Amino acid sequence: MTPTEASRLDDLVAARTGDAVAFLAELVKVPSDNPPGDCAPHAARAANLLEGLGFTVEHHKVPDARAQAAGMVSAVNLIVRHRFGDGPVIALNAHGDVVPPGAGWSQDPYGAAVVDGEMYGRGAAVSKSDFATYAFALDALKRSGLALKGTVELHFTYDEEIGGEVGPGFLIEEKLTRPDYVISAGFSYAVVVAHNGCLHLEIEVVGKSAHAALPFTGIDALEAATGILTALYAYRDTLKTTVSHVPGIGSPQLTVGLISGGINTNVVPDRVTFRLDRRIVPEEAPETVEADVRAAIAAGAAAFPDARVTVRRILLARPLVPSAATQRLADALRRNAADLIGEEIPAKGVPLYTDARLYAEAGFPVVLYGAGPRTIEEANGHRADEKLRLSDLSLATRVVARTLAELLS
């Protein structure tokens, strides 16, 4: 791609900056909290907006039973395909589901208010912004008149917050896509080539209730659960000695995030359940990690043989691992971002996990890049006052448009 062609794309993106901001605002204004995961209305609004840009939109409804088994009320995946000619297929994936807003907002989480050049709202950064990034990058390519060869697909899905199995997982399983490259939602100042995997387990401890005046006649499920938790926290301390070789990943982590149980203050608790989150670095084998965690649970439970302990796997998400297959894609994004930003853009890892891993597991090279600041903390991702600098939306759109043109030239 020549400098003149790159400048042409930049101008086409800039000409519709206001439209892109309005597009994003409309997406933020439609709630798509997951849970509860009733996301079909948001997909309908997104499809309407995409059709307004002249795109043909495919609606791929997830069967109700499958959506509900995943913990959602409804999900409809959207695909836009634009063929320029014979050549590679490049898919761009962003998710429209968001975590619930929570408390502490200074702005309406569904208001899409713009203050000092930043849009506030749940999903403004993660990752409704990249619905706009990818749609308007493709829009610029369509209007550019460049001689391109290949196909661009937009994949807009609705279950990243619960793992991705009925979003990208559904599209792949149903053979609705076979891309040569995938760009998944990310931020503007780094190209993510690796991220953690994640194991979620639910541990149930069952004892026997008894009157608090005669606690020795029962089996205290909470006491047994405390023994298991102590063993898990001791195991967590050993994880500090493992550090990933991928910049930005760090060490494995373990968190117990949910716990419930008991009947009343004056009753020996007969049942306690809790859930844990174990982050898996790219160098670790997920099956080995799960075996180690289960071993720690068993060791903690051994001192309480009268309690019954069951362990159920909720999620096993594999890490996204750097590969030679993603290098061309990552290098193209880094080169175009560096040219526009004026600084070197790193290829790095992040300690979270995303649904991008599902493309990688199916053999499709994937990296993460999109609209956003340097860190998720700066964007207030998953917390109050989530926001996006609108200049980053324009920047990412130009980077993606240039990169697509380069790969399809």
N, C-alpha and C positions, 0 to 999 in steps of 0.2 A: 504494500500500500504506500502510495507516494505521500509526501507532506501535503500536497494540494488535496488529495482525497481525504486525508485525516482531518484537515481543516474544514472540508465540506461536511463531513459527519458532525464535527463539533458544532457548526453553524445550524445544522438541522435539529440537533438536540436542543440548542439554545433557543431556537424559534418556538419550541413548544414547552419551555420550562414552566410557564404558568399552567398549562394543561396538565403537566405531570404532577404538579403540586395539588391541583384540584382533584385529580384522579386518586392520589394517595389520601387526601382528606375524606373523600367519599368512602374509601375502604376502612379508615379508622372509625368513621361514624357508625358503622354497622358492627355491633358486638359479635364476637366469635370466640368467646371464652371457652377454654377446654381444660378442665371440666367446666360445665357439663357436656360441652361438645355438640351443641346443636348448630352445626356450621353450614347446612344447606342454604339458609337465607343469605349468608355472606357470599357463598359461591354464586348464587343467582345474581347478586348485585355486581360482583366482579365480572361475570360473564357479560352483563349488560354494558358495563363500562368498556370492556374489551371490544365488543361488537361496535360500540360507538367509534372506536379507532379503525374500524374496517376489517377486523379480524373475524375469521370463522372459528367459533368456539365449540369444541366437543365437550359434552357433559357425560362423565362416567360416574354414575351413582354407585356408591358402595351399598351392597344389599344390607337392609336394615339389621338382619340378624348378625352379620359380620361387624357392622359398626357398633352395635350394642355389645357384642362380645368383647370388643376392644375398649368399652367403657364410654362410648359416644352415643349421642342421640341420632345424629345424621351426618353424613359426609358425602360430598360430591366433588370429585376431582375434575379439574379442567385441563384440557390440552388445546393449545393453538399450534398449528403447523403452517410454516410458510416455506415453500420450495422455490429456490432460486435457480436450480439446475442440478445436474448430476454432481455428487460430491458428498462430503461427510455430513453426518447429522449431529448437530450440537443442541443439547437440551439445557434449558435454564429452569431451575426449580426453586420456588419459594413457597413458604407455608403461610396460610392465612389464619390458622388457629393461634390463639394467644393464651397466656396464663391470665386468670382473673386479676382485675386491677388492684385489689387490696386497698388499704387505707393510706392516708398521708398525702394525697394529691393536692397540688396548688391550682391545677386546671382540671376541667372535666376530662376524664380518661377517654371519653368518646366524642370529645368536642373538636379535636383537630385544630386547636388554637395555635396561631403562629405568633410567637413573641420573640423579638430580637433575632429574627431569621431562623428560629427553631420551631418545628412543629411538635406539639405535645399530644400524646395519646397512646393508649395501649396498642402495640403493634406498629407504631410509627417507625420504629427502628427494626424490630424483630417480629416478622420480617415482611409486613405489608409494604414497606418501602421498596422491596425488591420486586413486588408485582409491578410497580411503576418503573423501576430501573430497567427491568428486562423488556417490558412492553414497549417503552419508549425508545430503547436501543434498537429493537426490531423495527419499530415504526420509522426510525431514521434510516435504517438500511433499506427499507422498502422504497423510501422516497429519494434515495441517493442516486439511483441510476447506475451504480457500480456493477461491473460484470462479475457477479458472484456465482459460485458453484457449490451447491449443497442445500441443506435444509436446516432451519432453526425451529425448534420446538419450545414452547413455553409450557411448563408443568406447574400448575398451581394446585396445591394439595392442602389438607386440613387436619393432619394428625401428628405433626412433628413433636408437639408437646407431650405426647404419650408414646412416642417411639417410631412412628412412620410406617407401620405395617399396613395400614389401610390407605396410605397416601402413595409415596413412591413404591412401597412394597406391593400394593395392589396393581399399580401400572405395570410393574415389571412382571409380576406373576401372571397377569392377564395378557402378556405379550403385546401391550399397547405401545411400546417403545423399544427401540434398540439403538441408542445413541452411540456415536463414536467418542464424544466428549460430553461431560456434564459440568456446568457451573451451578453451584448451589449458593443459597443466600449467605452473605458474609458482610464484612466491613471494608472500607475503602483504602485503608493504609497498610494492608498486608494481604498476602494470598495464603490461605490456610490449606496446607497439604496433608495434615495429619490431625487427628483428635483422639481423645480417649474413647474407650468403650465403657459400658456400664452394666453392672449386675444389680438387679433389685430382687431381694428375697423377703418373703413374709414368714416370720417365725411365730407359731402359736404354741403357748404353754398352757396345758390343761391340768388343773389340780382338783381339789375338792373343797367346797365351801364349808364353813363352820362358824359358829357364833364366836365373836371376838372374846367372850369370856372363857371360851374353851378352845383356843386356837390349835392346840395339839391334836384335836380330833379331826382336823382338816388337813389338806395338802396345799400349802401356800404357793400359788402359781406365780405371784409377784416375787417371792423370795427366789424361786428357781429362775425366773426371768432375769433377776439381778445378777445371779451367778453367770448366766449366759452373756449378759451385757458386759460384765467385768472381763470375761474371756475375750470378747470381741474388741474391747478397748485395748487390752494388752496386745492382741494381734495387730491392731491399728498402729501401735507404737513401732512395730517392726517394719512397717512400710516406708518409714523415713529413709531407710538405707538404700532404697531402690529409687533411682532417678533416671528418667527417660533421656535418651541421647538427642531427642528431637527438641529444638529450642521452643520454649513456650509451654511445654507439657508439665514438667516437674515430676513429682512423686505420685504414686497411687494414693487414693484417699478412701476413707470409710466414714459414713455418717448414718446414724440411726435417726430417721426423720419423723417417724410416726409411732405412737404407742397408745394403746387403749386397754382397758380391763377393769375388773372389780365390779362389785355389786353395790356396796354401801360402806360407809366408814366403819361400821361395827360388824362387818362380815369378812372372813378370810377370803381373799379373791380366788375364785375358781378358774379364771381364764384371763390370760394376758396375751395380746398380740402386738407385734411391732414389725416395722419394715426398715430395711437397711438399703443403703446405696453404696456400692463399692465401685469406684472409678478404676478403669483398667487402662494402663499405659500401652502404647503401641507394641512394645517389646514383650508384653505378657500374653500367654495363651489363655483365653477366656475360660476354657474348661478346667485348667489347672487352678485358676483363681477361684472358681466356684467350689472346687474340691477343698481348697484351703479354708475358705470361709465356713463351709459346712463342718470341716474338722474342728475349727475353733468353737463353733456352736456345740458340737457333740462333747468337746472337752469341758465346756462350761456346764453342760447339762448333767455330766456324769456324777456330780456330787448330789444330785437330786433325783434318784432313781424312781421315786414314786410319782413324779410328775411326768406327764406324757408330752413329748415335744415333737412337733411336725414342722417341716420346712418346705415352703412352696416357692418355686421360681416364678417371679412376676415378669421379669425382663432380662434378656441377655443380649446386649447390643455390642457388636464387635468393634474394636477400634478402627479408625481410618488410618491406614498405614501409607507412608510415602512410597511412591513407586516411579520407575523410569517412565512408565506410560503416561503419567500426568505431567512430566517435565515440560513438554512443548506447550501445553495449555497454561501452566503456571508461568513459564517464561514470557509468553505473549502478554498475559495480564500484567505481569510485573513491569515489562518494558513500556507498555502503553500508559500505565499508571505513573511510572517514574517520569515519563515525558510530560505528562500533564501536571503532576504535583511538583516536580523539580527536586525530588529526592529519591534515594534508593528505596524500593519497596521490598520488604523481606518475604521469603517463603518460610512459614513457621507452622507450629502446632498450637492447639488450644486445649485446655484441660476439660472442656465440656464435651458433650457428644451430640450428634445431629443425625437426621435421617439421610444425610449424604452417604453415610456408610452403606446403605442398602444398594445404591448404584454400584459402589466399589465391590460389594460382595457378589453382585451379578456380573462383574467383569467389565464395568463401564468406568473409564478413568474420570475422576471427579476431583475438583478443588472448590473451595469456597471463596466467593468474592461478591461484594455488593455495596450497598449504600450504608454508611455509618462511620462513626469516629474511630479513634485508635483502640479503644477498649470498650467492652460491654458495660463496664462501670460508668464510663463517661456518658453512655447513652441511657443510663438508668434502666437497662434491660431487666425485666422481671421484677421491677420495683416501682415505687411511686415516681411520677413525673418522667416517665419514659419520653424520650425526645430524639429528634433527628435534625441536624443542621441541614437546611435545604440546599446549601452549597455542596454538601456531600452527595445529595441525591443527583444533582446535575453532574458532578464529577464522576460518580460511578457509572452513570448512564453513558457518558462519553467514553470511558475506559472500556466498557463492555461492547459498545458499538464498534469501536476501533478493533477490538480483539476479534470479534465475530468476522468483521470484514477481512482481517488478516488471515484467519483460518479458512475462510471460504474463497479466498482469492485464487 
